[in-house]
Amino acid sequence: MQRIKGYHAHVYYDASTLEQARELCEEAARLFPVTMGRMHQQPVGPHPDWSCQLAFGPEVVGVVLPWLALYRKGLVVFLHPLTGDELADHRDHAIWMGAVRPLKLSIFGG
């Protein structure tokens, strides 16, 4: 079993939901030991939509994940562990809240 070093939650949004996403991410960073990334207004990396990354340790996934599920208000959230295998983390270990979006896994050789 691979050790999970942390998690990334990617909150997806578009122009009409940008402020909603910003509020969700900022609130997560206020409530939990979560590092909020930039509010990207273009697809970045494997992500097909605009997104903001929330990074956190494995010790808080049990409170961050259900909080996101309850307060995402229709936003799509893609959550994955950090095991050192980026392809498997994004493809095999993914947790989706809302619609599953097509990731560009080719950047990881997948």
N, CA, C and O atoms as CSV, one atom per row, in Angstrom:
chain,resi,resn,atom,element,x,y,z
A,1,MET,N,N,0.846,-1.190,0.000
A,1,MET,CA,C,0.000,0.000,0.000
A,1,MET,C,C,0.888,1.249,0.000
A,1,MET,O,O,1.816,1.374,0.799
A,2,GLN,N,N,0.578,2.158,-0.912
A,2,GLN,CA,C,1.365,3.389,-0.981
A,2,GLN,C,C,0.927,4.365,0.103
A,2,GLN,O,O,-0.257,4.489,0.414
A,3,ARG,N,N,1.892,5.040,0.657
A,3,ARG,CA,C,1.590,6.027,1.694
A,3,ARG,C,C,1.090,7.313,1.040
A,3,ARG,O,O,1.685,7.806,0.082
A,4,ILE,N,N,0.001,7.845,1.566
A,4,ILE,CA,C,-0.558,9.098,1.059
A,4,ILE,C,C,0.100,10.252,1.808
A,4,ILE,O,O,0.013,10.350,3.032
A,5,LYS,N,N,0.763,11.128,1.043
A,5,LYS,CA,C,1.506,12.245,1.631
A,5,LYS,C,C,0.624,13.480,1.825
A,5,LYS,O,O,0.956,14.361,2.618
A,6,GLY,N,N,-0.477,13.544,1.117
A,6,GLY,CA,C,-1.377,14.688,1.189
A,6,GLY,C,C,-2.486,14.529,0.181
A,6,GLY,O,O,-2.641,13.479,-0.443
A,7,TYR,N,N,-3.257,15.590,0.032
A,7,TYR,CA,C,-4.370,15.607,-0.924
A,7,TYR,C,C,-4.429,16.944,-1.625
A,7,TYR,O,O,-4.010,17.969,-1.087
A,8,HIS,N,N,-4.962,16.915,-2.849
A,8,HIS,CA,C,-5.342,18.123,-3.572
A,8,HIS,C,C,-6.826,18.021,-3.877
A,8,HIS,O,O,-7.300,16.997,-4.370
A,9,ALA,N,N,-7.547,19.077,-3.584
A,9,ALA,CA,C,-8.924,19.223,-4.043
A,9,ALA,C,C,-8.924,20.354,-5.058
A,9,ALA,O,O,-8.451,21.452,-4.767
A,10,HIS,N,N,-9.451,20.092,-6.241
A,10,HIS,CA,C,-9.528,21.101,-7.290
A,10,HIS,C,C,-10.993,21.494,-7.449
A,10,HIS,O,O,-11.833,20.670,-7.814
A,11,VAL,N,N,-11.284,22.745,-7.173
A,11,VAL,CA,C,-12.640,23.267,-7.303
A,11,VAL,C,C,-12.758,23.852,-8.705
A,11,VAL,O,O,-12.004,24.753,-9.071
A,12,TYR,N,N,-13.702,23.341,-9.488
A,12,TYR,CA,C,-13.906,23.791,-10.866
A,12,TYR,C,C,-15.010,24.842,-10.920
A,12,TYR,O,O,-15.970,24.799,-10.150
A,13,TYR,N,N,-14.852,25.790,-11.851
A,13,TYR,CA,C,-15.812,26.878,-11.993
A,13,TYR,C,C,-15.672,27.493,-13.372
A,13,TYR,O,O,-14.799,27.111,-14.152
A,14,ASP,N,N,-16.536,28.446,-13.663
A,14,ASP,CA,C,-16.441,29.227,-14.897
A,14,ASP,C,C,-16.685,30.692,-14.535
A,14,ASP,O,O,-16.729,31.042,-13.356
A,15,ALA,N,N,-16.840,31.532,-15.528
A,15,ALA,CA,C,-16.993,32.970,-15.257
A,15,ALA,C,C,-18.201,33.247,-14.360
A,15,ALA,O,O,-18.160,34.148,-13.523
A,16,SER,N,N,-19.272,32.476,-14.534
A,16,SER,CA,C,-20.488,32.743,-13.765
A,16,SER,C,C,-20.410,32.242,-12.324
A,16,SER,O,O,-21.193,32.677,-11.480
A,17,THR,N,N,-19.474,31.330,-12.030
A,17,THR,CA,C,-19.369,30.783,-10.676
A,17,THR,C,C,-18.026,31.096,-10.011
A,17,THR,O,O,-17.708,30.535,-8.963
A,18,LEU,N,N,-17.240,31.988,-10.617
A,18,LEU,CA,C,-15.922,32.314,-10.082
A,18,LEU,C,C,-15.998,32.831,-8.644
A,18,LEU,O,O,-15.235,32.378,-7.791
A,19,GLU,N,N,-16.886,33.753,-8.367
A,19,GLU,CA,C,-16.970,34.319,-7.015
A,19,GLU,C,C,-17.451,33.281,-6.005
A,19,GLU,O,O,-16.983,33.255,-4.866
A,20,GLN,N,N,-18.372,32.436,-6.415
A,20,GLN,CA,C,-18.829,31.351,-5.551
A,20,GLN,C,C,-17.663,30.427,-5.199
A,20,GLN,O,O,-17.502,30.026,-4.047
A,21,ALA,N,N,-16.853,30.096,-6.206
A,21,ALA,CA,C,-15.696,29.227,-5.990
A,21,ALA,C,C,-14.664,29.905,-5.092
A,21,ALA,O,O,-14.089,29.267,-4.210
A,22,ARG,N,N,-14.434,31.194,-5.316
A,22,ARG,CA,C,-13.478,31.934,-4.490
A,22,ARG,C,C,-13.917,31.915,-3.023
A,22,ARG,O,O,-13.103,31.674,-2.131
A,23,GLU,N,N,-15.192,32.166,-2.781
A,23,GLU,CA,C,-15.708,32.152,-1.415
A,23,GLU,C,C,-15.550,30.779,-0.770
A,23,GLU,O,O,-15.167,30.685,0.396
A,24,LEU,N,N,-15.839,29.721,-1.512
A,24,LEU,CA,C,-15.696,28.356,-0.994
A,24,LEU,C,C,-14.238,28.074,-0.629
A,24,LEU,O,O,-13.954,27.564,0.455
A,25,CYS,N,N,-13.320,28.405,-1.527
A,25,CYS,CA,C,-11.900,28.127,-1.294
A,25,CYS,C,C,-11.348,28.956,-0.144
A,25,CYS,O,O,-10.594,28.447,0.685
A,26,GLU,N,N,-11.721,30.236,-0.090
A,26,GLU,CA,C,-11.247,31.089,0.996
A,26,GLU,C,C,-11.789,30.612,2.340
A,26,GLU,O,O,-11.076,30.644,3.343
A,27,GLU,N,N,-13.042,30.172,2.365
A,27,GLU,CA,C,-13.627,29.665,3.605
A,27,GLU,C,C,-12.934,28.373,4.044
A,27,GLU,O,O,-12.687,28.178,5.235
A,28,ALA,N,N,-12.622,27.499,3.102
A,28,ALA,CA,C,-11.890,26.264,3.431
A,28,ALA,C,C,-10.539,26.600,4.044
A,28,ALA,O,O,-10.119,25.972,5.016
A,29,ALA,N,N,-9.855,27.598,3.474
A,29,ALA,CA,C,-8.539,27.995,3.986
A,29,ALA,C,C,-8.643,28.650,5.363
A,29,ALA,O,O,-7.705,28.572,6.157
A,30,ARG,N,N,-9.778,29.297,5.653
A,30,ARG,CA,C,-9.990,29.893,6.976
A,30,ARG,C,C,-10.288,28.826,8.031
A,30,ARG,O,O,-9.804,28.903,9.160
A,31,LEU,N,N,-11.081,27.842,7.652
A,31,LEU,CA,C,-11.564,26.847,8.617
A,31,LEU,C,C,-10.590,25.715,8.906
A,31,LEU,O,O,-10.581,25.164,10.006
A,32,PHE,N,N,-9.774,25.370,7.921
A,32,PHE,CA,C,-8.928,24.174,8.009
A,32,PHE,C,C,-7.481,24.525,7.667
A,32,PHE,O,O,-7.223,25.576,7.080
A,33,PRO,N,N,-6.539,23.657,8.027
A,33,PRO,CA,C,-5.147,23.853,7.596
A,33,PRO,C,C,-4.996,23.460,6.126
A,33,PRO,O,O,-4.426,22.422,5.789
A,34,VAL,N,N,-5.526,24.325,5.272
A,34,VAL,CA,C,-5.577,24.119,3.825
A,34,VAL,C,C,-4.840,25.267,3.156
A,34,VAL,O,O,-5.018,26.423,3.539
A,35,THR,N,N,-4.016,24.962,2.163
A,35,THR,CA,C,-3.336,25.995,1.376
A,35,THR,C,C,-4.117,26.212,0.091
A,35,THR,O,O,-4.290,25.291,-0.707
A,36,MET,N,N,-4.583,27.430,-0.102
A,36,MET,CA,C,-5.355,27.776,-1.298
A,36,MET,C,C,-4.421,28.261,-2.393
A,36,MET,O,O,-3.580,29.131,-2.167
A,37,GLY,N,N,-4.577,27.688,-3.588
A,37,GLY,CA,C,-3.807,28.113,-4.746
A,37,GLY,C,C,-4.485,29.274,-5.462
A,37,GLY,O,O,-5.433,29.871,-4.953
A,38,ARG,N,N,-3.980,29.579,-6.646
A,38,ARG,CA,C,-4.524,30.682,-7.443
A,38,ARG,C,C,-5.876,30.313,-8.049
A,38,ARG,O,O,-6.188,29.138,-8.242
A,39,MET,N,N,-6.658,31.328,-8.340
A,39,MET,CA,C,-7.932,31.168,-9.036
A,39,MET,C,C,-7.634,31.252,-10.533
A,39,MET,O,O,-7.618,32.340,-11.107
A,40,HIS,N,N,-7.400,30.109,-11.156
A,40,HIS,CA,C,-7.048,30.080,-12.583
A,40,HIS,C,C,-8.278,30.358,-13.438
A,40,HIS,O,O,-9.343,29.778,-13.227
A,41,GLN,N,N,-8.113,31.256,-14.406
A,41,GLN,CA,C,-9.199,31.579,-15.325
A,41,GLN,C,C,-8.883,31.031,-16.716
A,41,GLN,O,O,-9.156,31.658,-17.739
A,42,GLN,N,N,-8.303,29.847,-16.708
A,42,GLN,CA,C,-8.043,29.056,-17.914
A,42,GLN,C,C,-7.720,27.651,-17.424
A,42,GLN,O,O,-7.314,27.482,-16.274
A,43,PRO,N,N,-7.893,26.631,-18.280
A,43,PRO,CA,C,-7.505,25.281,-17.861
A,43,PRO,C,C,-6.000,25.208,-17.598
A,43,PRO,O,O,-5.207,25.783,-18.343
A,44,VAL,N,N,-5.610,24.501,-16.540
A,44,VAL,CA,C,-4.209,24.364,-16.147
A,44,VAL,C,C,-3.911,22.884,-15.930
A,44,VAL,O,O,-4.713,22.168,-15.331
A,45,GLY,N,N,-2.754,22.426,-16.419
A,45,GLY,CA,C,-2.359,21.034,-16.223
A,45,GLY,C,C,-3.379,20.088,-16.822
A,45,GLY,O,O,-3.808,20.285,-17.959
A,46,PRO,N,N,-3.778,19.063,-16.078
A,46,PRO,CA,C,-4.716,18.083,-16.630
A,46,PRO,C,C,-6.181,18.525,-16.534
A,46,PRO,O,O,-7.074,17.811,-16.991
A,47,HIS,N,N,-6.427,19.690,-15.948
A,47,HIS,CA,C,-7.800,20.096,-15.650
A,47,HIS,C,C,-8.464,20.740,-16.865
A,47,HIS,O,O,-7.875,21.609,-17.509
A,48,PRO,N,N,-9.702,20.313,-17.182
A,48,PRO,CA,C,-10.380,20.809,-18.381
A,48,PRO,C,C,-11.073,22.152,-18.176
A,48,PRO,O,O,-11.493,22.789,-19.142
A,49,ASP,N,N,-11.194,22.582,-16.925
A,49,ASP,CA,C,-11.943,23.788,-16.592
A,49,ASP,C,C,-11.073,24.724,-15.758
A,49,ASP,O,O,-9.988,24.351,-15.313
A,50,TRP,N,N,-11.562,25.937,-15.556
A,50,TRP,CA,C,-10.919,26.850,-14.606
A,50,TRP,C,C,-10.956,26.157,-13.254
A,50,TRP,O,O,-11.898,25.421,-12.958
A,51,SER,N,N,-9.933,26.386,-12.428
A,51,SER,CA,C,-9.907,25.688,-11.142
A,51,SER,C,C,-9.058,26.424,-10.118
A,51,SER,O,O,-8.235,27.279,-10.445
A,52,CYS,N,N,-9.292,26.052,-8.865
A,52,CYS,CA,C,-8.479,26.495,-7.752
A,52,CYS,C,C,-8.115,25.261,-6.942
A,52,CYS,O,O,-8.978,24.439,-6.631
A,53,GLN,N,N,-6.844,25.132,-6.603
A,53,GLN,CA,C,-6.370,23.983,-5.845
A,53,GLN,C,C,-6.360,24.266,-4.350
A,53,GLN,O,O,-5.926,25.328,-3.904
A,54,LEU,N,N,-6.844,23.301,-3.594
A,54,LEU,CA,C,-6.732,23.310,-2.138
A,54,LEU,C,C,-5.827,22.140,-1.764
A,54,LEU,O,O,-6.130,20.992,-2.088
A,55,ALA,N,N,-4.727,22.423,-1.090
A,55,ALA,CA,C,-3.766,21.382,-0.699
A,55,ALA,C,C,-3.824,21.203,0.807
A,55,ALA,O,O,-3.873,22.176,1.560
A,56,PHE,N,N,-3.817,19.930,1.244
A,56,PHE,CA,C,-3.898,19.664,2.680
A,56,PHE,C,C,-3.346,18.283,2.995
A,56,PHE,O,O,-3.187,17.438,2.114
A,57,GLY,N,N,-3.060,18.079,4.264
A,57,GLY,CA,C,-2.468,16.834,4.724
A,57,GLY,C,C,-3.492,15.734,4.924
A,57,GLY,O,O,-4.689,16.003,5.022
A,58,PRO,N,N,-3.018,14.482,4.986
A,58,PRO,CA,C,-3.929,13.350,5.145
A,58,PRO,C,C,-4.687,13.365,6.465
A,58,PRO,O,O,-5.750,12.755,6.581
A,59,GLU,N,N,-4.145,14.061,7.457
A,59,GLU,CA,C,-4.788,14.072,8.775
A,59,GLU,C,C,-6.090,14.875,8.802
A,59,GLU,O,O,-6.867,14.739,9.747
A,60,VAL,N,N,-6.345,15.709,7.788
A,60,VAL,CA,C,-7.584,16.498,7.784
A,60,VAL,C,C,-8.549,16.117,6.661
A,60,VAL,O,O,-9.595,16.749,6.518
A,61,VAL,N,N,-8.217,15.090,5.857
A,61,VAL,CA,C,-9.120,14.711,4.765
A,61,VAL,C,C,-10.500,14.325,5.295
A,61,VAL,O,O,-11.505,14.534,4.615
A,62,GLY,N,N,-10.553,13.771,6.488
A,62,GLY,CA,C,-11.816,13.343,7.076
A,62,GLY,C,C,-12.749,14.477,7.455
A,62,GLY,O,O,-13.941,14.248,7.663
A,63,VAL,N,N,-12.233,15.697,7.548
A,63,VAL,CA,C,-13.097,16.849,7.808
A,63,VAL,C,C,-13.241,17.737,6.564
A,63,VAL,O,O,-14.297,18.333,6.351
A,64,VAL,N,N,-12.193,17.828,5.749
A,64,VAL,CA,C,-12.250,18.679,4.553
A,64,VAL,C,C,-13.167,18.068,3.494
A,64,VAL,O,O,-13.980,18.781,2.906
A,65,LEU,N,N,-13.053,16.779,3.242
A,65,LEU,CA,C,-13.860,16.135,2.199
A,65,LEU,C,C,-15.356,16.270,2.488
A,65,LEU,O,O,-16.086,16.721,1.604
A,66,PRO,N,N,-15.859,15.904,3.682
A,66,PRO,CA,C,-17.295,16.071,3.899
A,66,PRO,C,C,-17.738,17.532,3.913
A,66,PRO,O,O,-18.864,17.838,3.520
A,67,TRP,N,N,-16.867,18.436,4.362
A,67,TRP,CA,C,-17.210,19.862,4.339
A,67,TRP,C,C,-17.404,20.327,2.895
A,67,TRP,O,O,-18.373,21.020,2.587
A,68,LEU,N,N,-16.473,19.940,2.006
A,68,LEU,CA,C,-16.604,20.303,0.587
A,68,LEU,C,C,-17.886,19.706,0.002
A,68,LEU,O,O,-18.585,20.369,-0.764
A,69,ALA,N,N,-18.193,18.467,0.357
A,69,ALA,CA,C,-19.399,17.821,-0.158
A,69,ALA,C,C,-20.647,18.604,0.243
A,69,ALA,O,O,-21.581,18.737,-0.549
A,70,LEU,N,N,-20.664,19.119,1.470
A,70,LEU,CA,C,-21.844,19.825,1.966
A,70,LEU,C,C,-21.959,21.258,1.466
A,70,LEU,O,O,-23.067,21.766,1.296
A,71,TYR,N,N,-20.821,21.921,1.227
A,71,TYR,CA,C,-20.851,23.358,0.947
A,71,TYR,C,C,-20.452,23.742,-0.472
A,71,TYR,O,O,-20.337,24.932,-0.767
A,72,ARG,N,N,-20.238,22.774,-1.361
A,72,ARG,CA,C,-19.808,23.099,-2.729
A,72,ARG,C,C,-20.926,23.725,-3.559
A,72,ARG,O,O,-20.647,24.353,-4.580
A,73,LYS,N,N,-22.176,23.570,-3.146
A,73,LYS,CA,C,-23.335,24.215,-3.789
A,73,LYS,C,C,-23.330,24.064,-5.307
A,73,LYS,O,O,-23.474,25.045,-6.037
A,74,GLY,N,N,-23.165,22.847,-5.771
A,74,GLY,CA,C,-23.237,22.579,-7.199
A,74,GLY,C,C,-21.921,22.653,-7.947
A,74,GLY,O,O,-21.848,22.210,-9.093
A,75,LEU,N,N,-20.870,23.201,-7.332
A,75,LEU,CA,C,-19.565,23.236,-8.000
A,75,LEU,C,C,-19.000,21.821,-8.070
A,75,LEU,O,O,-19.220,21.007,-7.173
A,76,VAL,N,N,-18.280,21.544,-9.132
A,76,VAL,CA,C,-17.586,20.263,-9.258
A,76,VAL,C,C,-16.288,20.342,-8.473
A,76,VAL,O,O,-15.535,21.308,-8.595
A,77,VAL,N,N,-16.031,19.321,-7.666
A,77,VAL,CA,C,-14.775,19.222,-6.917
A,77,VAL,C,C,-14.127,17.892,-7.262
A,77,VAL,O,O,-14.759,16.839,-7.179
A,78,PHE,N,N,-12.859,17.951,-7.649
A,78,PHE,CA,C,-12.050,16.769,-7.959
A,78,PHE,C,C,-10.988,16.664,-6.869
A,78,PHE,O,O,-10.177,17.573,-6.691
A,79,LEU,N,N,-10.998,15.558,-6.150
A,79,LEU,CA,C,-10.056,15.359,-5.053
A,79,LEU,C,C,-9.209,14.123,-5.337
A,79,LEU,O,O,-9.725,13.093,-5.773
A,80,HIS,N,N,-7.905,14.234,-5.087
A,80,HIS,CA,C,-7.034,13.074,-5.284
A,80,HIS,C,C,-5.911,13.072,-4.248
A,80,HIS,O,O,-5.500,14.123,-3.757
A,81,PRO,N,N,-5.420,11.863,-3.921
A,81,PRO,CA,C,-4.303,11.772,-2.987
A,81,PRO,C,C,-2.992,12.079,-3.694
A,81,PRO,O,O,-2.927,12.112,-4.922
A,82,LEU,N,N,-1.954,12.300,-2.905
A,82,LEU,CA,C,-0.588,12.485,-3.406
A,82,LEU,C,C,0.223,11.286,-2.935
A,82,LEU,O,O,0.640,11.219,-1.778
A,83,THR,N,N,0.443,10.339,-3.845
A,83,THR,CA,C,1.191,9.126,-3.500
A,83,THR,C,C,2.559,9.085,-4.159
A,83,THR,O,O,3.378,8.223,-3.840
A,84,GLY,N,N,2.816,10.023,-5.089
A,84,GLY,CA,C,4.047,9.991,-5.870
A,84,GLY,C,C,3.821,9.440,-7.268
A,84,GLY,O,O,4.713,9.526,-8.112
A,85,ASP,N,N,2.646,8.876,-7.532
A,85,ASP,CA,C,2.293,8.363,-8.860
A,85,ASP,C,C,1.168,9.251,-9.397
A,85,ASP,O,O,-0.011,8.987,-9.165
A,86,GLU,N,N,1.554,10.312,-10.121
A,86,GLU,CA,C,0.561,11.300,-10.549
A,86,GLU,C,C,-0.515,10.721,-11.449
A,86,GLU,O,O,-1.684,11.088,-11.332
A,87,LEU,N,N,-0.131,9.808,-12.355
A,87,LEU,CA,C,-1.123,9.215,-13.247
A,87,LEU,C,C,-2.162,8.439,-12.440
A,87,LEU,O,O,-3.362,8.646,-12.621
A,88,ALA,N,N,-1.722,7.560,-11.564
A,88,ALA,CA,C,-2.659,6.780,-10.756
A,88,ALA,C,C,-3.467,7.681,-9.825
A,88,ALA,O,O,-4.661,7.457,-9.627
A,89,ASP,N,N,-2.824,8.697,-9.256
A,89,ASP,CA,C,-3.536,9.603,-8.346
A,89,ASP,C,C,-4.704,10.286,-9.057
A,89,ASP,O,O,-5.790,10.410,-8.490
A,90,HIS,N,N,-4.483,10.730,-10.297
A,90,HIS,CA,C,-5.511,11.450,-11.042
A,90,HIS,C,C,-6.512,10.519,-11.723
A,90,HIS,O,O,-7.668,10.894,-11.915
A,91,ARG,N,N,-6.079,9.302,-12.091
A,91,ARG,CA,C,-6.942,8.394,-12.848
A,91,ARG,C,C,-7.632,7.367,-11.956
A,91,ARG,O,O,-8.842,7.166,-12.064
A,92,ASP,N,N,-6.876,6.721,-11.081
A,92,ASP,CA,C,-7.388,5.561,-10.333
A,92,ASP,C,C,-7.872,5.903,-8.936
A,92,ASP,O,O,-8.761,5.232,-8.413
A,93,HIS,N,N,-7.310,6.928,-8.323
A,93,HIS,CA,C,-7.617,7.240,-6.929
A,93,HIS,C,C,-8.504,8.474,-6.777
A,93,HIS,O,O,-8.649,9.004,-5.676
A,94,ALA,N,N,-9.089,8.927,-7.868
A,94,ALA,CA,C,-9.863,10.172,-7.879
A,94,ALA,C,C,-11.174,10.038,-7.126
A,94,ALA,O,O,-11.812,8.985,-7.142
A,95,ILE,N,N,-11.566,11.117,-6.467
A,95,ILE,CA,C,-12.873,11.248,-5.831
A,95,ILE,C,C,-13.534,12.466,-6.473
A,95,ILE,O,O,-13.011,13.577,-6.393
A,96,TRP,N,N,-14.675,12.253,-7.102
A,96,TRP,CA,C,-15.393,13.334,-7.781
A,96,TRP,C,C,-16.646,13.696,-7.001
A,96,TRP,O,O,-17.379,12.815,-6.551
A,97,MET,N,N,-16.889,14.973,-6.844
A,97,MET,CA,C,-18.142,15.475,-6.295
A,97,MET,C,C,-18.797,16.266,-7.416
A,97,MET,O,O,-18.271,17.292,-7.848
A,98,GLY,N,N,-19.931,15.795,-7.882
A,98,GLY,CA,C,-20.567,16.414,-9.040
A,98,GLY,C,C,-20.165,15.662,-10.296
A,98,GLY,O,O,-19.760,14.501,-10.239
A,99,ALA,N,N,-20.280,16.333,-11.424
A,99,ALA,CA,C,-20.011,15.704,-12.712
A,99,ALA,C,C,-18.540,15.313,-12.845
A,99,ALA,O,O,-17.648,16.075,-12.472
A,100,VAL,N,N,-18.302,14.117,-13.381
A,100,VAL,CA,C,-16.935,13.690,-13.690
A,100,VAL,C,C,-16.514,14.392,-14.977
A,100,VAL,O,O,-17.202,14.303,-15.994
A,101,ARG,N,N,-15.392,15.084,-14.928
A,101,ARG,CA,C,-14.899,15.839,-16.084
A,101,ARG,C,C,-13.722,15.093,-16.714
A,101,ARG,O,O,-12.988,14.397,-16.012
A,102,PRO,N,N,-13.534,15.230,-18.030
A,102,PRO,CA,C,-12.429,14.518,-18.687
A,102,PRO,C,C,-11.086,15.183,-18.447
A,102,PRO,O,O,-10.842,16.286,-18.936
A,103,LEU,N,N,-10.219,14.526,-17.703
A,103,LEU,CA,C,-8.875,15.071,-17.437
A,103,LEU,C,C,-7.959,14.791,-18.623
A,103,LEU,O,O,-8.171,13.830,-19.362
A,104,LYS,N,N,-6.944,15.630,-18.802
A,104,LYS,CA,C,-5.926,15.439,-19.842
A,104,LYS,C,C,-4.785,14.632,-19.237
A,104,LYS,O,O,-3.742,15.178,-18.876
A,105,LEU,N,N,-5.001,13.315,-19.132
A,105,LEU,CA,C,-4.040,12.445,-18.462
A,105,LEU,C,C,-2.766,12.220,-19.272
A,105,LEU,O,O,-1.788,11.689,-18.747
A,106,SER,N,N,-2.766,12.615,-20.535
A,106,SER,CA,C,-1.582,12.415,-21.376
A,106,SER,C,C,-0.368,13.159,-20.817
A,106,SER,O,O,0.768,12.776,-21.097
A,107,ILE,N,N,-0.590,14.209,-20.037
A,107,ILE,CA,C,0.569,14.930,-19.479
A,107,ILE,C,C,1.321,14.074,-18.469
A,107,ILE,O,O,2.474,14.364,-18.150
A,108,PHE,N,N,0.675,13.012,-17.957
A,108,PHE,CA,C,1.328,12.096,-17.020
A,108,PHE,C,C,1.760,10.800,-17.719
A,108,PHE,O,O,2.200,9.854,-17.065
A,109,GLY,N,N,1.633,10.764,-19.048
A,109,GLY,CA,C,1.989,9.562,-19.790
A,109,GLY,C,C,0.844,8.560,-19.863
A,109,GLY,O,O,1.057,7.400,-20.216
A,110,GLY,N,N,-0.353,8.992,-19.538
A,110,GLY,CA,C,-1.507,8.089,-19.524
A,110,GLY,C,C,-2.424,8.278,-20.705
A,110,GLY,O,O,-3.434,7.584,-20.819
